[in-house]
Amino acid sequence: MHKMSWPRQILSQLGLGAAGLFVLAPVWGIFYLAFDGGVKGWPMTFRIWPEKPTLDMFIQVWNRTSQSLSFPSLLLNSLFVSVGAALLSVGLGASMAYAFARYRFPGRKAGLMGLLVGALLPPVALMTPLYMLLTMLGLRTSLWGLMIVYTSFSMPFCIWNMRSAFQAVSIELEEAAFLDGAGPLTSFWKVTLPLALPAISVAALIAFLIGYSEFAMSWLFVERAQNVTLAMAIAGALQGGVMESWSKLAALAVMMSLPVVLIFLLLQRFLLDRLLFTTTGTE
């Protein structure tokens, strides 16, 4: 192994430290604003520590995040559409991804290209067809309709991601299961799917984040105040100027990020367990 010289190591450490500071400084700025009760209106200076540490901003945001809903109600709306979109994207896309990974059929390349184009299209390109489709189904102004919208955004990416995961699973394992008497469905559920779970979990996490953080498109499909999500509440507060203190906005951002951080930590541990299982099981 090549050993780096001391000057090069120092330069590398300084570069990594500068990059870490560049990433962490805005994050810390959000945290100190959330706990600083002395900020009124726009923050004018960057502080290392809150001038007046308090939890009042979190209490105010919890009780009344928007004009008509509390934080728990907004969180439930966000989790409903984002978790539902993730489950639909993975559940409906797994069979299609497996078919593209294992079988050869007419139109396969055209289908893959169509999915790639769908993944690369900006969401605004789907506004008109989704608006017409959900209006015909009578779901346009409901949370179910918003869930379908986010599913359409994330499913092409999920299918491509899961297709690569299924291709990475050795076909000899499935053939061994066939020799033991397992059918195609049993082989998929008990052999291929468990080994591809890490990549499938990543696809589900991305689909969840798309639905949890998107707010621009949702205004077209949400008309009632009780269907507003957390991302929409933050965008509405910024655009409408109803957030009298940026400390409240920072507190709302911190509270909104906590479910994502918790899910990521749980999923990270699950991914490590699955990767270790896959490594030891295939040696």
N, C-alpha and C positions, 0 to 999 in steps of 0.2 A: 504494500500500500504506500502510495506516494505521500510523504510528509510535507505539509505546508511550512514555509518559512515564517518566522515571527512577524516580520512586517506585513506579509500577506494575511496572516491570521488576524492581526490587529485591524487591518483595513476591512476584512470580511466581517468581523464582529461589529465594527462601527457602522458598516452598511446595513447589516441586519438590525442593529439597534435603531438606526434612523428610520428604516422601513416599519419596524414595530411601533415606534413613537408616532409615525404618520398615521398608522391605522388606529391606534388606541386613543390618541388625543381627542378625536371627535366623539368617541364612545364615552370617554370620561367627561367630556363637556356636557353630554346629555344627562349623565348621572348627577353631576354636581348641580346642574340646573334643577333637576327634579327634586332635590333635597334642599334647595336654597329658597327660603321664604323672603329674602330681601330683594329679589329681582322683580321689578315692576315694568311691564311692557317688554321692550327689546333688551336683551343683554348687551351691555356696552363693553365689558371687559371679560377676559378669560381668567378664571381663578382656579387655583389648585384645590381649594377647599371651600365649601359653601360658607357664605358670610353669615347667614342665619339658618343653621340646620333645623329642619322641621319635617314632619310627615303630613302637614296640613294639605299639601297639594294632592297627595295620594288619596286622602280621605274625601276631598272635594270631587276629584275625578271619579272615585268609586261610586259616590252617591248620585252624581249627575255629570255624565260625560258629555252628552249632547243636550240639546234643548228639551228633549222629551224622554230620553232613555238613560238608564244607569249603565255602568260598565258591565255588570254581569249579563244584562240583556244583549248588549252589543257583542260581547264575547261569545255568547251562545249562538247568535246569528252567524258570526264569523266561523266558529268551529263547525256549525252545521253544514255550511256550504263548502268549506275547505276540506274537511274530513270526508264528506260525501263525494266530492270531486275526486279526491285521492283514491277512495275505494272503487268508484266507478271506472276511473282511468286504468287502475291496475287489474281489477276484476274482469272488465270487458276486453282490455288489451292483452291479457296474458295468452288467451287462446289464439288470437291473431298473431301475436309475436312468435308463439311456438310453431304455428303453421308456416310462417315465413322462414323460420330457422331450420325446420326439419324437412319440409316437403317442397317438391317442384311441381308447379301447376301453371297453366296458361294465365298470363297477366300478372305473374309474380313480380317481375321487375317494374312493370307499370304501377302496381300497387305500392311497392316500396318507394318509388319516385314520388307518387302522390302523397304519401305520408311525409316524406322529406319536405316537399313543398308546403304541406300544411304546417309542419313544425317551424318553417322559416317565415311563413306569412305573418305580418303584424296583426295583432288582434283586431285592429280597426277594420281590416279587410273582411272580417266575418260578421260585422255588426248587422248589415242588412239581411243576409239570409237567416241569421239566428233570430233577429227581431220578427221576421215574417213567420218562421217556423214556430216559435214559442207563442206568438199571437194566435196562430191557428190551433195550437194545442190548449190554449187558455192558461198557460203557465208563465207568461211574460213578466207579470208583476209579483211573482211569488219567489220564495227562497228556493223552491225546487227548480224553477227556471234558471235562477242564477247558478245553481249547482251544475246544471246542464251546460251553461255557458263556459264555466271554468273547466269542466270535463273536456269540452271540445278544444280548449286551448292546450291542455296538458297531455291528452291522449296520444298524439303523434310522437312526442318525445318519449313517453313511457313505452310505446310499442318498439321504437328503435332501441331504447336502452335494454328492454327485456329480451329482444331478439338477440342482441349481442351476448347477453347472459346465457340464454339457452344454447347458443352456438358454442360457448365456452365449455359446456358440459359435454364430456366425452360420450359419443354415441354408443361406444362399447358397453357402457354401464346400462343403457336402455336395452341393448341386445342381450346382455346377461339376465336382465329382468324378464325378457321375453322367453328365454330358455327355461327360466324357473316357473313359467306358467302365467306370468302377469300379462294383462292386456295393455293396449296403448294408454287408456285412461289411468289404470293403476300405475303404470310406469311413469306417467307424467306426474301424478300426485305424490308418489312415494320416492321417486329417484330424482327426476329433473327439477321439479319445483323446489324441494329443500335445498339443493345445491345452488340454485340460482337466487335464493332469497336475499342475499346481501345486495345484489344489483336491483332486485325488485323493490327492496326497502328504500334504496336511494331514489328510484323513480317515484315511489309513493311520497317521499319527503318533498321532492321538487313539485309534484302536483299539489301537495298541501300548501306549500309556500306561495304558489301562484294564486290559489284561491284565497289565501289568508291576507295577502298584501295588496291585491289588485283593487283599484277603486275607480279608475277612469271609465271603464266600460260599464261598471255596475250601475251608474246613474241612469243609463238607458233602460235598465230592466227593473229598477226599484222605484216605486212611486209612493209607498206608504212608509211612514216614519218608523214603524215597528219592524221593518225589514232592513234597516240600515245596518251595515257592518262597522267594525272598528276602523278599518282603513278609510271607509267613506266618512266616518265621523271626524277623523283627523283632517282629511282633505277639506271637508265642509267647514271646519273651524278655521282653517287657514284662509280659505277663499272668502268666507263670510265675515271674518274679523271678529268673531264672537269669543275668541280665546283672549281674555284680557291680560293674561300673564303667560310668558313663554315657559315659566316653571311648570304650569299646568300641562302644557303641551309636552314637555319633557317627561313629566310623570306619566302621562298617558302612553308615550312611546315606550317607556320602561315597562309599564304594566302589560302592554300589548306584546312585548318581546318575550316575556316570561314563559308563556305556553310554548313558544317556538323553541326556546332554549331547553326547556324540560323535555320536550319531545325529541330534540336532537340528542340530548344526553342519554335518554333511554334507548334510542335507536342506535347510537354509537356503541353502547355496550352490547346490544344485540348483534350488530354487525361484526364486532370483534369476536364474539362467541361463534357466530356462523362461519367466519373466515378460519378460525382455529379448527373448527369441526371439519370444514372442507379440506383443510391442509392435512390433518391427521388421518382423515378418512380415505384420502386418495393416495397416500404413500404406500 
